[in-house]
Amino acid sequence: MSLSSLISVIDTGHPRLSAVIIVDSVCGPILVVSAYLPTDYGDSDSVEEYVATCACISALYNDCDAVQLLIVAGDFNCQGGSRFF
C-alpha cells in the first residue's frame, strides 16, 4: 500500500501554512498543519499577522468536517513570557 493514497494536500491559501489530511487512520481523518508563525517585533503588524495565521489554522480545521484530530507543528517563533506564548 502506498502512503500517497492516504494523504490529501490541502490548499491553505496562506504563505505561512502547509497542510495535509491523512485518511484511513485508526482515529479518523487527521489534519496536519505545518506552521511558520510570525516573530513578535512588538508592533501591531506582528499581532495582526499572528492573529490572521491562527485564524487560518482554525478555519482549515472547521472547513474539514471529517477531521477528528488536528496536529499543528512548526516554528511558533515565541518564547515564554512573550505575548505570542
N, C-alpha and C positions, 0 to 999 in steps of 0.2 A: 504494500500500500504506500502510495506517495503522500508525503506531508502536504504537498501543494494542493491536493484535493480537499484538505481540511481547513485551508486558510483563504479568507477573502480580504483583499485590500480595500480599505475604506478611504475615500477621498475626503480629507478633513477640511480642505479649503483654507487651511491656516499654515503659515510657513514654519511655525514652531512645533507642529504636531504631525506625527505619523501614526497610523492606526491600522490594525487588522482584527478580524473576527476569526477566532478558532472555533470551528464547529465540531460536533461529534465528540465533545469531551464528556467525562463522567458527570459533571455538574451542569451541563448545558453549554450553550454558546458563551464564549469568553471574549470580551472586548479588551484588547491590549493596546495601550496608547504609550508612545514614546514622546516625552515632552522635553522641550528646552525652554524653561521659563525665563523671563527677563530678569536682569540684575536690578536690584533696588539702588538707584542713584539718588534717592531722597527727593525726587521731583514728582510732579503729578503725572507726567507722561509714563513714568515707570509703573505707577499704580494702575493707570488706565490699561496699559498693555498686559499687566499681570492679571487684572480682572477679566479682560477680554479673552485671554488664553484659558483661564479657569472656566469661564462661561462656555467656551467652545468644547472643552472636555465634557462638561455637564450636558451640553446639547447632543454631543455624539452618543453619550450613554442613553439619553432619553429617546433619541431617534432610532436606536437599535432595540426595538421592542423585545426581540427574542433573547437578548443578552441577560444571562443570570449573574455574571461576575464581571467586574471591571478591575483591570490591573493598570496602574499608571506608574511608569518608571522613567527615569531620565535624569537630567540635570535641573534641579529645582532652584539653583542659584540663591540659596538662602542659608542663613546661619542662625543659631539660637539667639534670641533677643532682637532679631530684625523684624520689621513689620510684615515681611512675607513668610515668616516662620510658622 
